[in-house]
Amino acid sequence: MNDAIIFGLTLGKILAIAVPVIITVAMYVWWERKVIGWMHVRMGPNKIGPFGLLQAFADVFKLLFKEIIVPTNANRFLYFIAPMLSVVPALAVWAVVPFDHGLVLSNVNAGVLYLLAMSSLGVYGIILAGWASNSRYALLGSMRSAAQMISYEICIGMALVTVLTLAGSLNFSAIVEAQAGGKGLFDWFWLPLLPMFFVFYISGVAETNRLPFDVAEGESEIVAGFHVEYSGSAFALFFLAEYANMILMSFLVSILFMGGWLSPFQGWHLGWLSVPGWWWLFAKFFFFATSLLWLRATFPRYRYDQIMRLGWKVFIPISIVWIFVAGIFKYFGVVTIGH
């Protein structure tokens, strides 16, 4: 009976995270269409529900009731397993993301390693989707996407190394606590690791295949990329995985470099403004999530060779240098950690 209760509580905690993430994806899609509409001087969704809020749910129902057309000679098993290999890691990684002090599903010490392991699995879903579809366009899109994701995962990994060097822990909660101090936002890791902050943020945009790094889905070149042969609920899973990863990346930037749930005015004696809490993390997440939409509405798509050159010839050398700089900061006590 005790095991059943523990299982029920664990399942409840998982649903308490997964369901809001899925709903946030729907609201994020609506917000994206609204923001891009404002920036392009258009209305955006405004018909279904108040302010068009139900438009995203209408799109979900439309996809769920559409027929899934499997291409001729496609590998049916891999064709259907590929979307699951994309969406399951995108949701599983939330197990180690803390929302406040002690408010985390699994506060494991190796949370960063778990994050890297789960996020690296998503590339398998993309490669299998392109190969199993029996389409040259889909295969080309999957190969380009895999090369891009693997390249920028290296940059993200190196950026994480600099954060771990200063924090001295692989635990996300410990990383946030290491940024606590009396100088508020000036104690956060974005300041001593400013180049790595930009490397991590831009690499996160490339990792999620978002504009201006969406050559894997370049409609003008390869129709729609690795998921060109997908429709209905199978396509919806790829869609869910992409936006869940965007939301995750916005949270990670906030946690690793911007103090997580810590107040930017901590130690400044400004009353409730100096109190840390989950609301600060969500405010930072909202800022970075909206900035991803601003990038899409502003910048043109890069060429594939430009994207790979940026990763291998610019970001990786900068990351290698800054790993040594972070080590020097740590050794000589230039950055005071764990006030």
C-alpha beads as a LAMMPS data file, in Angstrom:
LAMMPS data file: protein, C-alpha beads

339 atoms
338 bonds

1 atom types
1 bond types

-500.0 500.0 xlo xhi
-500.0 500.0 ylo yhi
-500.0 500.0 zlo zhi

Masses

1 110.0

Atoms # bond

1 1 1 0.000 0.000 0.000
2 1 1 2.833 2.337 0.844
3 1 1 4.416 1.657 -2.548
4 1 1 1.115 2.490 -4.240
5 1 1 0.892 5.777 -2.335
6 1 1 4.477 6.673 -3.238
7 1 1 3.800 5.803 -6.874
8 1 1 0.639 7.919 -6.852
9 1 1 2.432 10.892 -5.312
10 1 1 5.285 10.625 -7.810
11 1 1 2.847 10.378 -10.708
12 1 1 0.981 13.399 -9.370
13 1 1 4.209 15.417 -9.202
14 1 1 5.101 14.415 -12.760
15 1 1 1.677 15.472 -14.031
16 1 1 1.935 18.699 -12.013
17 1 1 4.956 19.594 -14.149
18 1 1 4.123 17.980 -17.511
19 1 1 0.565 19.330 -17.829
20 1 1 1.521 22.988 -17.157
21 1 1 4.423 22.635 -19.603
22 1 1 2.048 21.409 -22.329
23 1 1 -0.428 24.223 -21.577
24 1 1 2.453 26.708 -21.589
25 1 1 3.414 25.448 -25.043
26 1 1 -0.105 26.252 -26.274
27 1 1 -0.010 29.714 -24.709
28 1 1 3.514 30.276 -26.029
29 1 1 2.322 29.575 -29.573
30 1 1 -0.459 32.134 -29.079
31 1 1 1.980 34.660 -27.633
32 1 1 4.386 34.084 -30.524
33 1 1 1.707 34.795 -33.101
34 1 1 0.618 37.907 -31.185
35 1 1 4.153 39.288 -30.761
36 1 1 5.104 38.676 -34.387
37 1 1 1.787 40.188 -35.437
38 1 1 2.529 43.357 -33.452
39 1 1 6.056 43.592 -34.837
40 1 1 4.773 43.089 -38.409
41 1 1 1.844 45.481 -37.831
42 1 1 -0.742 42.682 -38.069
43 1 1 -3.574 41.565 -35.815
44 1 1 -2.471 38.049 -35.003
45 1 1 -5.052 35.553 -33.654
46 1 1 -8.154 37.451 -32.523
47 1 1 -11.222 35.389 -33.486
48 1 1 -11.386 32.215 -31.364
49 1 1 -11.880 33.038 -27.704
50 1 1 -11.073 36.325 -25.947
51 1 1 -8.023 37.934 -27.587
52 1 1 -7.725 34.766 -29.687
53 1 1 -6.551 32.773 -26.652
54 1 1 -8.274 29.583 -27.790
55 1 1 -6.666 29.625 -31.234
56 1 1 -3.803 27.376 -30.105
57 1 1 -6.242 24.807 -28.695
58 1 1 -8.249 24.916 -31.916
59 1 1 -5.050 24.143 -33.821
60 1 1 -4.350 21.215 -31.494
61 1 1 -7.801 19.719 -32.081
62 1 1 -7.373 20.193 -35.823
63 1 1 -4.069 18.281 -35.776
64 1 1 -5.411 15.497 -33.554
65 1 1 -8.339 14.791 -35.884
66 1 1 -6.297 14.922 -39.086
67 1 1 -5.390 11.700 -40.815
68 1 1 -1.811 10.470 -40.435
69 1 1 -0.607 9.590 -43.927
70 1 1 2.366 7.211 -43.888
71 1 1 4.581 7.430 -46.991
72 1 1 4.922 4.387 -49.231
73 1 1 7.787 2.048 -48.248
74 1 1 8.377 3.976 -45.023
75 1 1 9.576 2.074 -41.962
76 1 1 6.322 2.247 -39.991
77 1 1 7.810 1.380 -36.606
78 1 1 10.566 4.004 -36.755
79 1 1 8.221 6.460 -38.458
80 1 1 5.947 6.465 -35.403
81 1 1 8.654 6.064 -32.756
82 1 1 10.636 9.106 -33.998
83 1 1 8.168 11.749 -32.675
84 1 1 8.177 9.998 -29.295
85 1 1 11.989 10.093 -29.194
86 1 1 11.748 13.858 -29.640
87 1 1 8.978 14.695 -27.197
88 1 1 9.783 12.301 -24.316
89 1 1 13.289 13.710 -23.596
90 1 1 11.881 17.238 -23.998
91 1 1 9.439 16.526 -21.150
92 1 1 11.647 14.215 -19.053
93 1 1 14.337 16.854 -18.596
94 1 1 11.954 18.966 -16.484
95 1 1 12.437 16.494 -13.626
96 1 1 15.622 18.294 -12.521
97 1 1 14.624 21.910 -13.235
98 1 1 14.064 23.799 -9.933
99 1 1 11.368 26.488 -9.777
100 1 1 12.181 27.736 -6.292
101 1 1 14.228 26.714 -3.269
102 1 1 13.232 23.068 -2.675
103 1 1 10.565 23.175 -5.393
104 1 1 11.924 20.538 -7.788
105 1 1 10.780 17.042 -8.711
106 1 1 14.230 15.439 -8.366
107 1 1 16.966 17.458 -6.687
108 1 1 19.769 15.167 -7.884
109 1 1 23.405 16.178 -7.543
110 1 1 24.143 15.313 -11.177
111 1 1 21.261 17.342 -12.590
112 1 1 23.398 18.974 -15.279
113 1 1 24.595 15.575 -16.538
114 1 1 20.986 14.355 -16.652
115 1 1 20.061 17.454 -18.639
116 1 1 22.820 16.850 -21.187
117 1 1 21.928 13.156 -21.478
118 1 1 18.228 13.835 -22.079
119 1 1 18.717 16.745 -24.471
120 1 1 21.169 14.752 -26.596
121 1 1 18.533 12.050 -27.174
122 1 1 16.357 14.429 -29.173
123 1 1 18.682 14.223 -32.171
124 1 1 17.826 10.528 -32.571
125 1 1 14.184 11.374 -33.128
126 1 1 15.091 13.870 -35.833
127 1 1 17.455 11.500 -37.679
128 1 1 14.987 8.607 -37.498
129 1 1 12.148 10.840 -38.721
130 1 1 14.124 11.779 -41.815
131 1 1 15.361 8.273 -42.561
132 1 1 12.138 6.379 -41.831
133 1 1 10.049 8.701 -44.030
134 1 1 11.643 7.309 -47.216
135 1 1 12.026 10.863 -48.568
136 1 1 15.210 12.521 -49.782
137 1 1 14.019 15.930 -48.635
138 1 1 13.270 14.650 -45.136
139 1 1 16.609 12.800 -44.970
140 1 1 18.497 15.915 -46.068
141 1 1 16.692 17.988 -43.458
142 1 1 17.401 15.465 -40.699
143 1 1 21.111 15.296 -41.558
144 1 1 21.447 19.070 -41.570
145 1 1 19.538 19.354 -38.310
146 1 1 21.609 16.624 -36.622
147 1 1 24.893 18.253 -37.670
148 1 1 23.690 21.616 -36.379
149 1 1 22.398 20.263 -33.068
150 1 1 25.532 18.234 -32.355
151 1 1 27.765 21.218 -33.169
152 1 1 25.928 23.594 -30.861
153 1 1 25.565 20.986 -28.110
154 1 1 29.351 21.195 -27.844
155 1 1 29.086 24.958 -27.331
156 1 1 26.342 24.511 -24.738
157 1 1 28.405 21.877 -22.932
158 1 1 31.424 24.149 -22.760
159 1 1 29.288 27.027 -21.496
160 1 1 28.001 24.712 -18.775
161 1 1 31.586 23.837 -17.815
162 1 1 32.318 27.501 -17.047
163 1 1 29.197 27.728 -14.868
164 1 1 30.098 24.501 -13.056
165 1 1 33.629 25.785 -12.483
166 1 1 32.353 28.845 -10.628
167 1 1 29.466 27.118 -8.841
168 1 1 31.410 23.990 -7.887
169 1 1 28.344 21.768 -8.268
170 1 1 26.326 19.849 -10.870
171 1 1 23.121 20.534 -8.945
172 1 1 20.872 23.244 -10.404
173 1 1 19.677 24.452 -7.005
174 1 1 23.277 24.750 -5.813
175 1 1 24.147 26.725 -8.955
176 1 1 21.381 29.211 -8.150
177 1 1 22.425 29.462 -4.494
178 1 1 26.015 30.114 -5.582
179 1 1 24.781 33.327 -7.225
180 1 1 23.229 34.667 -4.014
181 1 1 24.851 37.686 -2.428
182 1 1 24.464 41.248 -1.288
183 1 1 24.893 42.850 -4.707
184 1 1 21.809 41.362 -6.355
185 1 1 22.100 40.970 -10.109
186 1 1 25.810 41.854 -9.988
187 1 1 26.456 38.575 -8.144
188 1 1 24.973 36.494 -10.944
189 1 1 27.131 34.526 -13.364
190 1 1 26.170 36.604 -16.420
191 1 1 28.729 39.241 -15.410
192 1 1 31.960 37.200 -15.028
193 1 1 30.831 34.813 -17.795
194 1 1 29.367 37.419 -20.156
195 1 1 30.803 35.907 -23.385
196 1 1 29.592 32.444 -22.333
197 1 1 26.169 33.869 -21.527
198 1 1 25.808 34.966 -25.161
199 1 1 27.328 31.707 -26.421
200 1 1 24.841 29.673 -24.376
201 1 1 21.864 31.795 -25.393
202 1 1 22.643 31.825 -29.124
203 1 1 23.591 28.137 -29.081
204 1 1 20.258 27.414 -27.416
205 1 1 18.469 29.147 -30.290
206 1 1 20.432 27.018 -32.776
207 1 1 19.873 23.855 -30.728
208 1 1 16.098 24.305 -30.930
209 1 1 16.240 24.946 -34.709
210 1 1 14.689 28.370 -34.362
211 1 1 15.123 31.373 -36.631
212 1 1 17.603 32.599 -37.666
213 1 1 19.098 29.076 -37.324
214 1 1 16.236 27.054 -38.817
215 1 1 17.900 25.802 -41.999
216 1 1 16.844 22.303 -40.944
217 1 1 13.294 23.447 -41.675
218 1 1 14.121 25.873 -44.476
219 1 1 10.906 25.888 -46.503
220 1 1 12.543 27.611 -49.467
221 1 1 15.239 24.917 -49.694
222 1 1 13.977 21.562 -48.421
223 1 1 10.191 22.029 -48.132
224 1 1 9.821 21.618 -44.352
225 1 1 12.817 19.625 -43.194
226 1 1 12.850 16.317 -41.382
227 1 1 9.100 16.309 -40.610
228 1 1 7.878 17.087 -44.126
229 1 1 6.203 13.664 -44.405
230 1 1 4.426 13.934 -41.043
231 1 1 0.856 15.040 -40.455
232 1 1 -1.780 15.049 -37.754
233 1 1 -0.852 14.080 -34.203
234 1 1 2.596 12.798 -35.253
235 1 1 3.514 16.272 -36.492
236 1 1 1.967 17.789 -33.351
237 1 1 4.480 15.828 -31.212
238 1 1 7.418 17.372 -33.092
239 1 1 5.769 20.756 -32.650
240 1 1 5.337 20.125 -28.912
241 1 1 8.967 19.034 -28.527
242 1 1 10.318 22.135 -30.283
243 1 1 8.360 24.601 -28.177
244 1 1 8.978 22.657 -24.955
245 1 1 12.704 22.907 -25.702
246 1 1 12.369 26.650 -26.290
247 1 1 10.668 27.053 -22.928
248 1 1 13.329 24.870 -21.288
249 1 1 16.144 26.919 -22.816
250 1 1 14.593 30.124 -21.475
251 1 1 14.470 28.585 -17.985
252 1 1 18.065 27.335 -18.219
253 1 1 19.442 30.740 -19.205
254 1 1 17.603 32.216 -16.208
255 1 1 18.868 29.537 -13.814
256 1 1 22.484 29.238 -14.957
257 1 1 23.361 32.867 -15.622
258 1 1 20.612 35.124 -14.251
259 1 1 20.186 33.931 -10.680
260 1 1 17.145 31.699 -11.109
261 1 1 14.550 32.576 -8.478
262 1 1 16.860 35.119 -6.786
263 1 1 15.785 38.747 -6.721
264 1 1 17.889 41.216 -8.752
265 1 1 17.613 43.520 -5.721
266 1 1 18.637 40.937 -3.111
267 1 1 20.560 42.626 -0.327
268 1 1 19.395 46.102 -1.354
269 1 1 16.755 46.413 1.434
270 1 1 13.893 47.301 -0.905
271 1 1 11.186 45.386 0.929
272 1 1 9.343 42.717 -1.048
273 1 1 11.418 43.522 -4.143
274 1 1 14.442 42.008 -2.408
275 1 1 12.660 38.746 -1.554
276 1 1 13.606 35.770 -3.768
277 1 1 10.867 33.537 -5.114
278 1 1 9.536 31.584 -8.073
279 1 1 7.966 34.738 -9.513
280 1 1 11.431 36.135 -10.314
281 1 1 12.323 32.964 -12.226
282 1 1 9.108 33.152 -14.244
283 1 1 9.660 36.848 -14.988
284 1 1 13.146 36.072 -16.333
285 1 1 11.777 33.117 -18.296
286 1 1 9.118 35.338 -19.864
287 1 1 11.742 37.875 -20.924
288 1 1 14.010 35.313 -22.603
289 1 1 11.088 33.402 -24.139
290 1 1 9.804 36.621 -25.693
291 1 1 13.291 37.495 -26.949
292 1 1 13.270 34.267 -28.989
293 1 1 10.142 35.526 -30.731
294 1 1 11.761 38.911 -31.329
295 1 1 14.687 37.153 -33.020
296 1 1 12.318 35.277 -35.321
297 1 1 10.501 38.461 -36.320
298 1 1 13.696 40.429 -36.930
299 1 1 16.569 38.438 -38.422
300 1 1 16.730 36.650 -41.786
301 1 1 17.686 32.986 -41.996
302 1 1 21.428 32.273 -42.032
303 1 1 23.018 30.085 -44.649
304 1 1 24.039 26.628 -43.489
305 1 1 27.760 27.311 -43.921
306 1 1 27.415 30.509 -41.868
307 1 1 25.754 28.622 -39.033
308 1 1 28.436 25.919 -38.927
309 1 1 31.236 28.483 -39.180
310 1 1 29.774 30.430 -36.243
311 1 1 29.691 27.309 -34.086
312 1 1 33.051 25.743 -34.950
313 1 1 35.241 28.778 -35.701
314 1 1 33.807 31.361 -33.288
315 1 1 31.892 29.883 -30.366
316 1 1 34.042 26.833 -29.645
317 1 1 37.360 28.790 -29.563
318 1 1 35.750 31.445 -27.338
319 1 1 34.411 28.708 -25.066
320 1 1 37.805 27.009 -24.735
321 1 1 39.465 30.305 -23.789
322 1 1 36.755 31.189 -21.282
323 1 1 36.997 27.809 -19.561
324 1 1 40.573 28.770 -18.652
325 1 1 39.403 32.258 -17.644
326 1 1 36.734 30.768 -15.375
327 1 1 39.381 28.516 -13.809
328 1 1 41.586 31.544 -13.163
329 1 1 38.633 33.388 -11.609
330 1 1 37.985 30.440 -9.338
331 1 1 41.605 29.824 -8.362
332 1 1 42.436 33.441 -7.503
333 1 1 39.056 34.214 -5.929
334 1 1 38.219 36.944 -8.414
335 1 1 34.577 35.834 -8.259
336 1 1 33.323 35.235 -4.710
337 1 1 30.993 32.252 -4.714
338 1 1 28.510 31.111 -2.071
339 1 1 28.016 34.172 0.095

Bonds

1 1 1 2
2 1 2 3
3 1 3 4
4 1 4 5
5 1 5 6
6 1 6 7
7 1 7 8
8 1 8 9
9 1 9 10
10 1 10 11
11 1 11 12
12 1 12 13
13 1 13 14
14 1 14 15
15 1 15 16
16 1 16 17
17 1 17 18
18 1 18 19
19 1 19 20
20 1 20 21
21 1 21 22
22 1 22 23
23 1 23 24
24 1 24 25
25 1 25 26
26 1 26 27
27 1 27 28
28 1 28 29
29 1 29 30
30 1 30 31
31 1 31 32
32 1 32 33
33 1 33 34
34 1 34 35
35 1 35 36
36 1 36 37
37 1 37 38
38 1 38 39
39 1 39 40
40 1 40 41
41 1 41 42
42 1 42 43
43 1 43 44
44 1 44 45
45 1 45 46
46 1 46 47
47 1 47 48
48 1 48 49
49 1 49 50
50 1 50 51
51 1 51 52
52 1 52 53
53 1 53 54
54 1 54 55
55 1 55 56
56 1 56 57
57 1 57 58
58 1 58 59
59 1 59 60
60 1 60 61
61 1 61 62
62 1 62 63
63 1 63 64
64 1 64 65
65 1 65 66
66 1 66 67
67 1 67 68
68 1 68 69
69 1 69 70
70 1 70 71
71 1 71 72
72 1 72 73
73 1 73 74
74 1 74 75
75 1 75 76
76 1 76 77
77 1 77 78
78 1 78 79
79 1 79 80
80 1 80 81
81 1 81 82
82 1 82 83
83 1 83 84
84 1 84 85
85 1 85 86
86 1 86 87
87 1 87 88
88 1 88 89
89 1 89 90
90 1 90 91
91 1 91 92
92 1 92 93
93 1 93 94
94 1 94 95
95 1 95 96
96 1 96 97
97 1 97 98
98 1 98 99
99 1 99 100
100 1 100 101
101 1 101 102
102 1 102 103
103 1 103 104
104 1 104 105
105 1 105 106
106 1 106 107
107 1 107 108
108 1 108 109
109 1 109 110
110 1 110 111
111 1 111 112
112 1 112 113
113 1 113 114
114 1 114 115
115 1 115 116
116 1 116 117
117 1 117 118
118 1 118 119
119 1 119 120
120 1 120 121
121 1 121 122
122 1 122 123
123 1 123 124
124 1 124 125
125 1 125 126
126 1 126 127
127 1 127 128
128 1 128 129
129 1 129 130
130 1 130 131
131 1 131 132
132 1 132 133
133 1 133 134
134 1 134 135
135 1 135 136
136 1 136 137
137 1 137 138
138 1 138 139
139 1 139 140
140 1 140 141
141 1 141 142
142 1 142 143
143 1 143 144
144 1 144 145
145 1 145 146
146 1 146 147
147 1 147 148
148 1 148 149
149 1 149 150
150 1 150 151
151 1 151 152
152 1 152 153
153 1 153 154
154 1 154 155
155 1 155 156
156 1 156 157
157 1 157 158
158 1 158 159
159 1 159 160
160 1 160 161
161 1 161 162
162 1 162 163
163 1 163 164
164 1 164 165
165 1 165 166
166 1 166 167
167 1 167 168
168 1 168 169
169 1 169 170
170 1 170 171
171 1 171 172
172 1 172 173
173 1 173 174
174 1 174 175
175 1 175 176
176 1 176 177
177 1 177 178
178 1 178 179
179 1 179 180
180 1 180 181
181 1 181 182
182 1 182 183
183 1 183 184
184 1 184 185
185 1 185 186
186 1 186 187
187 1 187 188
188 1 188 189
189 1 189 190
190 1 190 191
191 1 191 192
192 1 192 193
193 1 193 194
194 1 194 195
195 1 195 196
196 1 196 197
197 1 197 198
198 1 198 199
199 1 199 200
200 1 200 201
201 1 201 202
202 1 202 203
203 1 203 204
204 1 204 205
205 1 205 206
206 1 206 207
207 1 207 208
208 1 208 209
209 1 209 210
210 1 210 211
211 1 211 212
212 1 212 213
213 1 213 214
214 1 214 215
215 1 215 216
216 1 216 217
217 1 217 218
218 1 218 219
219 1 219 220
220 1 220 221
221 1 221 222
222 1 222 223
223 1 223 224
224 1 224 225
225 1 225 226
226 1 226 227
227 1 227 228
228 1 228 229
229 1 229 230
230 1 230 231
231 1 231 232
232 1 232 233
233 1 233 234
234 1 234 235
235 1 235 236
236 1 236 237
237 1 237 238
238 1 238 239
239 1 239 240
240 1 240 241
241 1 241 242
242 1 242 243
243 1 243 244
244 1 244 245
245 1 245 246
246 1 246 247
247 1 247 248
248 1 248 249
249 1 249 250
250 1 250 251
251 1 251 252
252 1 252 253
253 1 253 254
254 1 254 255
255 1 255 256
256 1 256 257
257 1 257 258
258 1 258 259
259 1 259 260
260 1 260 261
261 1 261 262
262 1 262 263
263 1 263 264
264 1 264 265
265 1 265 266
266 1 266 267
267 1 267 268
268 1 268 269
269 1 269 270
270 1 270 271
271 1 271 272
272 1 272 273
273 1 273 274
274 1 274 275
275 1 275 276
276 1 276 277
277 1 277 278
278 1 278 279
279 1 279 280
280 1 280 281
281 1 281 282
282 1 282 283
283 1 283 284
284 1 284 285
285 1 285 286
286 1 286 287
287 1 287 288
288 1 288 289
289 1 289 290
290 1 290 291
291 1 291 292
292 1 292 293
293 1 293 294
294 1 294 295
295 1 295 296
296 1 296 297
297 1 297 298
298 1 298 299
299 1 299 300
300 1 300 301
301 1 301 302
302 1 302 303
303 1 303 304
304 1 304 305
305 1 305 306
306 1 306 307
307 1 307 308
308 1 308 309
309 1 309 310
310 1 310 311
311 1 311 312
312 1 312 313
313 1 313 314
314 1 314 315
315 1 315 316
316 1 316 317
317 1 317 318
318 1 318 319
319 1 319 320
320 1 320 321
321 1 321 322
322 1 322 323
323 1 323 324
324 1 324 325
325 1 325 326
326 1 326 327
327 1 327 328
328 1 328 329
329 1 329 330
330 1 330 331
331 1 331 332
332 1 332 333
333 1 333 334
334 1 334 335
335 1 335 336
336 1 336 337
337 1 337 338
338 1 338 339
